[in-house]
Amino acid sequence: MYKNHRISLVLPCYNEERGLPEVFRDLDLKIVDEVIAVDNNSTDRTAEVARRLGARVIRESTQGYGAAYKTGLRAATGDIIVTMDADGTYPRNFIPILLDVLIDEGFDFITCDRTGHKDKPSNRLRVLGNDVLNFFILLLFWFRVRDSQSGMWVFRRGVLEHLNLTSDGMAFSEEIKLEAMSKPNLIRAIELPVYYKERHGVSKLHIWRDGFYNLFFLFRKRLGLLGTAPPLVEPTRADLQKQPNA
């Protein structure tokens, strides 16, 4: 519990037995009320390690980053949801800082920017790919984001009612930002810098394949070719009462 808000942490997991202990090493469980680890067909001891560390493990058989996240977000019960990869790259000690900004400043959605501070230089091809995708988001959707591929977000659970999240793959990272940051009348969103570290375990990213897929996804999203996905949370009674003819 943090400032009278229940906090859920959602971790998509695919063969993350090495990364999970690093995540829990400095995770403040006095702040985070539940940790949901989504086991996305892992072939190592991910589920066992997650349970031993105190996470609630949920299995998602549809392979993909977005599929794992959708399952975890549906299961989250907190008033505020925090997400991060389970490889130890994102800063757990930034969680209370980001919560302070979200709660005290009245934001609904925070996405984190890893590009300004790193313990070691990133793969230059990844940096270039991120920059290219950021450029096309500006070109196609008319707003600027510095790190479209970041996987750390902090947001109020009710935000999910307003997001059309269709991707089961790596494009989920950019899609959740597109949905949240393109609705200023509904969602007050901001991007804030964080540091990140070298990952524990083997990277699951296929740079060329995922890069071109994410770029193609942006065009399909812009052209309205992706359809409508079911909401990840049901509207509350208060929200239904605000809608006309409810």
SEMI-651878 format. One line per 3 residues: their letters; for each residue x, y, z of N, C-alpha, C. Coordinates in steps of 0.2 Angstrom, whole numbers, plus 5000, padded with zeros to 4 digits. Layout:
a) X,Y,Z,X,Y,Z,X,Y,Z ~ ...
END
This chain:
myk) 5004,4994,5000,5000,5000,5000,5004,5006,5000 ~ 5003,5011,4996,5006,5017,4996,5002,5023,4995 ~ 5002,5027,5000,4997,5033,5000,4990,5031,4999
nhr) 4988,5026,5003,4981,5023,5002,4979,5020,4995 ~ 4984,5019,4991,4983,5015,4985,4986,5008,4985 ~ 4982,5004,4983,4985,4997,4982,4989,4996,4976
isl) 4995,4993,4976,5000,4993,4971,5001,4986,4968 ~ 5000,4985,4962,5002,4979,4959,5008,4979,4954 ~ 5012,4975,4954,5018,4974,4950,5017,4968,4945
vlp) 5017,4970,4938,5016,4964,4933,5023,4963,4930 ~ 5025,4957,4929,5031,4955,4926,5030,4950,4921 ~ 5031,4951,4915,5030,4946,4909,5037,4942,4910
cyn) 5036,4935,4910,5042,4931,4911,5042,4926,4905 ~ 5048,4926,4902,5050,4920,4897,5057,4918,4899 ~ 5058,4913,4902,5065,4910,4904,5069,4916,4908
eer) 5066,4918,4914,5069,4923,4918,5071,4921,4925 ~ 5073,4915,4925,5075,4912,4932,5081,4916,4935 ~ 5085,4919,4930,5091,4923,4933,5089,4930,4934
glp) 5084,4933,4931,5083,4940,4932,5078,4941,4938 ~ 5074,4936,4939,5069,4937,4944,5072,4938,4951 ~ 5077,4935,4953,5080,4936,4960,5083,4943,4960
evf) 5085,4946,4954,5088,4953,4954,5082,4958,4955 ~ 5077,4956,4952,5071,4961,4953,5069,4961,4960 ~ 5068,4955,4964,5066,4955,4971,5071,4957,4976
rdl) 5078,4958,4973,5083,4959,4978,5082,4966,4982 ~ 5080,4971,4978,5079,4977,4981,5071,4980,4980 ~ 5067,4975,4979,5060,4977,4978,5057,4978,4985
dlk) 5054,4984,4986,5051,4986,4993,5044,4983,4993 ~ 5043,4977,4996,5036,4974,4997,5032,4977,5002 ~ 5034,4982,5005,5030,4986,5009,5026,4991,5005
ivd) 5028,4992,4999,5025,4997,4994,5021,4993,4990 ~ 5023,4987,4987,5020,4983,4982,5016,4978,4985 ~ 5009,4978,4984,5005,4973,4988,5005,4967,4984
evi) 5005,4966,4978,5005,4960,4974,5010,4960,4968 ~ 5014,4955,4967,5018,4954,4962,5015,4948,4957 ~ 5013,4950,4951,5011,4945,4947,5016,4943,4941
avd) 5018,4937,4941,5023,4935,4936,5019,4930,4931 ~ 5019,4932,4925,5016,4929,4920,5021,4924,4916 ~ 5020,4918,4917,5025,4913,4914,5022,4912,4907
nns) 5026,4914,4902,5025,4914,4895,5028,4908,4892 ~ 5026,4902,4894,5029,4895,4891,5037,4895,4893 ~ 5039,4897,4898,5046,4896,4900,5048,4889,4900
tdr) 5054,4888,4898,5057,4881,4899,5062,4880,4904 ~ 5063,4885,4908,5068,4885,4914,5064,4885,4920 ~ 5067,4887,4926,5063,4887,4932,5060,4893,4934
tae) 5058,4897,4929,5055,4904,4930,5049,4903,4935 ~ 5044,4899,4934,5038,4898,4938,5040,4897,4946 ~ 5045,4892,4946,5047,4890,4953,5050,4895,4957
var) 5055,4899,4953,5059,4904,4956,5054,4910,4958 ~ 5049,4911,4954,5044,4917,4955,5040,4915,4961 ~ 5038,4909,4962,5034,4907,4968,5038,4907,4974
rlg) 5044,4905,4974,5048,4905,4980,5049,4912,4982 ~ 5050,4917,4978,5051,4924,4979,5045,4928,4982 ~ 5039,4924,4981,5033,4927,4983,5028,4930,4978
arv) 5029,4929,4972,5025,4931,4966,5019,4926,4965 ~ 5014,4929,4963,5008,4925,4961,5009,4923,4953 ~ 5010,4917,4952,5012,4915,4945,5006,4913,4941
ire) 5005,4916,4935,5000,4915,4931,5003,4913,4924 ~ 5000,4907,4921,5002,4905,4915,4999,4908,4909 ~ 5002,4910,4904,4999,4912,4897,5002,4908,4892
stq) 4998,4904,4888,5001,4899,4883,5002,4903,4877 ~ 4998,4908,4875,4999,4912,4869,5006,4915,4869 ~ 5011,4913,4865,5018,4916,4866,5018,4923,4863
gyg) 5021,4928,4867,5022,4934,4865,5022,4939,4871 ~ 5026,4945,4870,5026,4950,4876,5019,4953,4877 ~ 5016,4955,4872,5009,4958,4873,5004,4953,4876
aay) 5004,4947,4874,5000,4942,4877,5001,4941,4884 ~ 5007,4940,4886,5009,4940,4893,5007,4946,4897 ~ 5008,4952,4894,5006,4958,4898,4998,4958,4899
ktg) 4994,4956,4894,4987,4957,4894,4984,4952,4900 ~ 4987,4946,4900,4985,4942,4905,4987,4944,4912 ~ 4993,4947,4913,4995,4950,4919,4991,4956,4921
lra) 4989,4960,4916,4985,4966,4918,4978,4965,4920 ~ 4975,4960,4916,4968,4957,4918,4968,4955,4925 ~ 4973,4952,4928,4974,4948,4934,4975,4953,4940
atg) 4978,4959,4938,4980,4964,4943,4974,4967,4947 ~ 4975,4968,4953,4969,4970,4957,4971,4977,4960 ~ 4977,4980,4959,4979,4986,4962,4975,4992,4960
dii) 4975,4997,4963,4973,5004,4961,4977,5006,4956 ~ 4984,5005,4957,4989,5007,4952,4993,5001,4950 ~ 4995,5001,4944,4999,4995,4941,5006,4998,4939
vtm) 5011,4994,4941,5018,4996,4939,5020,4990,4935 ~ 5023,4991,4929,5026,4985,4925,5033,4986,4924 ~ 5036,4981,4923,5044,4981,4921,5045,4974,4919
dad) 5051,4973,4915,5053,4967,4912,5056,4963,4918 ~ 5056,4957,4918,5059,4952,4924,5066,4951,4923 ~ 5070,4955,4920,5077,4953,4918,5082,4958,4923
gty) 5079,4962,4927,5083,4966,4932,5085,4972,4929 ~ 5083,4974,4923,5086,4980,4920,5083,4987,4922 ~ 5076,4986,4925,5073,4993,4927,5074,4994,4934
prn) 5074,5000,4937,5075,5002,4944,5069,5001,4948 ~ 5070,4996,4953,5064,4995,4957,5064,5001,4962 ~ 5070,5004,4964,5070,5010,4969,5067,5016,4966
fip) 5065,5016,4959,5061,5022,4957,5054,5021,4957 ~ 5051,5016,4960,5044,5015,4960,5041,5020,4965 ~ 5044,5021,4971,5040,5026,4975,5041,5033,4972
ill) 5046,5035,4968,5047,5041,4965,5041,5042,4960 ~ 5040,5037,4956,5035,5037,4950,5028,5037,4953 ~ 5027,5034,4959,5021,5034,4962,5019,5041,4965
dvl) 5024,5044,4968,5024,5051,4970,5021,5056,4965 ~ 5025,5055,4959,5023,5060,4953,5016,5058,4951 ~ 5014,5052,4950,5007,5050,4948,5002,5052,4953
ide) 5003,5051,4959,4998,5053,4964,4997,5060,4966 ~ 5003,5063,4967,5003,5070,4970,5002,5075,4964 ~ 5004,5073,4958,5003,5078,4952,4997,5076,4948
gfd) 4994,5071,4950,4987,5070,4946,4988,5067,4940 ~ 4993,5063,4938,4994,5060,4932,4990,5053,4932 ~ 4989,5051,4926,4985,5044,4925,4990,5039,4923
fit) 4995,5041,4919,5000,5036,4915,5006,5039,4915 ~ 5011,5035,4917,5019,5037,4916,5022,5032,4912 ~ 5026,5033,4907,5030,5029,4904,5037,5031,4905
cdr) 5042,5026,4906,5049,5028,4907,5053,5028,4901 ~ 5058,5033,4902,5063,5034,4896,5070,5031,4899 ~ 5072,5026,4895,5079,5024,4897,5085,5027,4894
tgh) 5083,5031,4889,5089,5034,4884,5093,5038,4887 ~ 5092,5041,4893,5096,5047,4896,5102,5044,4900 ~ 5101,5038,4903,5106,5036,4908,5106,5028,4908
kdk) 5112,5026,4907,5114,5019,4907,5120,5017,4911 ~ 5120,5011,4913,5126,5009,4917,5132,5007,4911 ~ 5130,5005,4905,5134,5004,4900,5131,5005,4893
psn) 5135,5007,4888,5132,5009,4882,5127,5003,4879 ~ 5122,5005,4876,5117,5000,4873,5120,4998,4866 ~ 5117,4993,4864,5118,4991,4857,5116,4996,4852
rlr) 5121,4998,4848,5120,5004,4844,5114,5003,4839 ~ 5113,4997,4837,5108,4995,4832,5101,4996,4836 ~ 5101,4994,4842,5094,4995,4846,5093,5002,4847
vlg) 5098,5006,4848,5097,5013,4849,5094,5016,4843 ~ 5097,5014,4837,5095,5017,4831,5088,5015,4829 ~ 5086,5008,4831,5079,5006,4829,5074,5010,4834
ndv) 5076,5011,4840,5071,5015,4844,5070,5022,4841 ~ 5076,5025,4839,5075,5032,4836,5071,5032,4830 ~ 5072,5027,4826,5068,5026,4820,5060,5026,4822
lnf) 5059,5021,4826,5052,5020,4828,5049,5027,4832 ~ 5053,5030,4836,5051,5036,4839,5049,5041,4833 ~ 5053,5042,4828,5052,5046,4823,5045,5045,4819
fil) 5044,5039,4818,5038,5037,4814,5032,5038,4819 ~ 5032,5037,4825,5027,5039,4830,5025,5046,4829 ~ 5030,5051,4829,5029,5058,4828,5026,5059,4821
llf) 5029,5056,4816,5026,5057,4809,5019,5055,4809 ~ 5017,5049,4811,5011,5046,4810,5005,5048,4816 ~ 5008,5050,4822,5003,5051,4827,5003,5058,4830
wfr) 5008,5062,4828,5009,5069,4830,5010,5070,4837 ~ 5014,5066,4840,5016,5067,4847,5023,5064,4848 ~ 5027,5067,4852,5034,5065,4853,5035,5060,4859
vrd) 5039,5055,4858,5041,5050,4864,5048,5049,4863 ~ 5052,5049,4868,5059,5048,4868,5061,5040,4868 ~ 5056,5036,4871,5058,5029,4872,5052,5025,4870
sqs) 5050,5024,4864,5044,5020,4862,5044,5013,4864 ~ 5050,5010,4866,5050,5003,4867,5051,5001,4874 ~ 5051,5006,4879,5052,5005,4886,5046,5000,4888
gmw) 5048,4996,4893,5043,4992,4896,5042,4993,4903 ~ 5043,4999,4906,5041,5001,4913,5036,5007,4912 ~ 5030,5005,4915,5025,5010,4915,5022,5010,4922
vfr) 5019,5016,4924,5015,5016,4930,5009,5020,4929 ~ 5003,5017,4930,4997,5020,4928,4991,5017,4933 ~ 4986,5021,4933,4980,5020,4937,4976,5014,4933
rgv) 4974,5009,4937,4971,5003,4934,4965,5005,4929 ~ 4961,5011,4931,4955,5013,4927,4957,5015,4920 ~ 4964,5017,4919,4966,5019,4912,4964,5013,4907
leh) 4965,5007,4909,4964,5001,4905,4957,5001,4901 ~ 4952,5004,4904,4946,5004,4901,4946,5008,4895 ~ 4951,5013,4894,4951,5017,4888,4956,5015,4883
lnl) 4959,5010,4884,4965,5008,4879,4963,5002,4875 ~ 4964,5003,4868,4962,4997,4863,4969,4994,4862 ~ 4971,4989,4866,4977,4985,4865,4976,4979,4862
tsd) 4979,4979,4855,4978,4973,4851,4984,4968,4850 ~ 4990,4971,4851,4996,4967,4850,4997,4962,4855 ~ 4999,4956,4853,5001,4950,4857,5009,4950,4857
gma) 5012,4954,4853,5020,4954,4853,5023,4960,4856 ~ 5029,4961,4853,5034,4966,4856,5031,4973,4854 ~ 5026,4974,4850,5023,4980,4848,5019,4983,4854
fse) 5017,4978,4858,5013,4980,4864,5016,4986,4868 ~ 5023,4987,4868,5026,4992,4871,5024,4999,4868 ~ 5025,4999,4862,5023,5006,4858,5016,5007,4858
eik) 5012,5001,4858,5004,5002,4857,5001,5005,4864 ~ 5004,5003,4869,5001,5006,4876,5002,5013,4876 ~ 5008,5015,4874,5010,5022,4874,5006,5026,4869
lea) 5005,5024,4863,5001,5027,4858,4994,5028,4861 ~ 4991,5023,4864,4984,5023,4866,4983,5028,4872 ~ 4988,5028,4877,4988,5032,4883,4989,5039,4881
msk) 4994,5041,4877,4997,5047,4876,4993,5051,4870 ~ 4989,5048,4867,4985,5051,4861,4978,5053,4864 ~ 4976,5052,4870,4970,5053,4873,4970,5059,4878
pnl) 4973,5065,4877,4974,5070,4882,4967,5072,4886 ~ 4962,5071,4883,4955,5073,4886,4953,5067,4891 ~ 4956,5061,4890,4954,5056,4895,4960,5054,4900
ira) 4966,5054,4897,4972,5052,4901,4977,5057,4901 ~ 4979,5059,4907,4985,5063,4908,4991,5059,4909 ~ 4995,5060,4903,5001,5055,4903,5007,5059,4902
iel) 5013,5056,4905,5019,5060,4904,5025,5054,4904 ~ 5030,5056,4901,5036,5052,4900,5042,5055,4905 ~ 5045,5050,4909,5050,5052,4914,5056,5048,4913
pvy) 5062,5051,4914,5068,5047,4914,5069,5042,4919 ~ 5072,5036,4918,5075,5032,4923,5081,5029,4920 ~ 5085,5026,4925,5091,5022,4923,5089,5015,4921
yke) 5094,5012,4918,5093,5004,4917,5100,5001,4917 ~ 5100,4995,4919,5106,4991,4919,5106,4985,4914 ~ 5112,4982,4914,5113,4976,4910,5108,4971,4912
rhg) 5105,4967,4907,5100,4962,4909,5103,4956,4912 ~ 5099,4952,4916,5102,4945,4918,5098,4940,4914 ~ 5102,4936,4911,5099,4931,4906,5100,4933,4899
vsk) 5097,4929,4895,5097,4930,4888,5092,4934,4885 ~ 5093,4939,4881,5088,4944,4878,5084,4940,4873 ~ 5077,4942,4874,5072,4938,4869,5071,4943,4863
lhi) 5074,4948,4862,5073,4953,4857,5076,4950,4851 ~ 5073,4950,4845,5076,4949,4838,5076,4956,4835 ~ 5082,4959,4834,5082,4966,4833,5079,4967,4826
wrd) 5081,4964,4821,5078,4965,4814,5071,4963,4813 ~ 5069,4957,4815,5062,4955,4815,5058,4959,4819 ~ 5059,4960,4825,5055,4964,4829,5054,4971,4827
gfy) 5060,4974,4825,5060,4981,4823,5056,4982,4817 ~ 5056,4978,4812,5052,4979,4806,5045,4978,4807 ~ 5044,4973,4812,5037,4971,4814,5034,4977,4817
nlf) 5037,4980,4822,5035,4986,4826,5034,4992,4821 ~ 5038,4993,4816,5037,4998,4811,5031,4997,4807 ~ 5030,4991,4805,5024,4989,4801,5018,4990,4805
flf) 5018,4988,4812,5012,4989,4816,5010,4996,4817 ~ 5015,5001,4817,5013,5008,4817,5009,5010,4812 ~ 5010,5008,4806,5006,5010,4800,4999,5007,4800
rkr) 4999,5000,4802,4993,4997,4803,4988,5000,4808 ~ 4991,5002,4813,4988,5006,4819,4985,5013,4816 ~ 4989,5016,4812,4987,5023,4810,4982,5022,4805
lgl) 4982,5017,4801,4976,5016,4796,4970,5012,4798 ~ 4970,5011,4805,4964,5008,4808,4963,5001,4806 ~ 4968,4997,4804,4968,4990,4802,4968,4985,4807
lgt) 4968,4987,4814,4969,4982,4819,4963,4980,4823 ~ 4958,4983,4821,4951,4981,4824,4951,4984,4832 ~ 4946,4981,4835,4945,4983,4842,4946,4977,4847
app) 4950,4978,4852,4951,4972,4857,4947,4973,4863 ~ 4945,4968,4866,4941,4969,4872,4945,4972,4877 ~ 4941,4976,4882,4945,4980,4887,4948,4975,4892
lve) 4953,4977,4895,4957,4973,4900,4954,4973,4907 ~ 4950,4978,4908,4946,4979,4914,4939,4981,4912 ~ 4934,4979,4916,4927,4981,4915,4926,4988,4918
ptr) 4922,4993,4914,4920,4999,4917,4917,4999,4924 ~ 4919,5004,4928,4916,5004,4935,4909,5007,4934 ~ 4905,5006,4939,4898,5009,4939,4898,5016,4938
adl) 4903,5020,4942,4903,5027,4941,4905,5029,4934 ~ 4909,5025,4931,4911,5027,4924,4905,5026,4919 ~ 4901,5020,4920,4895,5019,4916,4890,5025,4917
qkq) 4889,5027,4923,4884,5033,4925,4886,5039,4921 ~ 4893,5040,4919,4895,5046,4916,4893,5046,4909 ~ 4892,5039,4906,4891,5039,4899,4884,5040,4897
pna) 4883,5043,4891,4876,5045,4889,4872,5038,4888 ~ 4865,5039,4890,4861,5033,4889,4863,5027,4893 ~ 4867,5028,4898,4869,5022,4903,4864,5019,4907
END
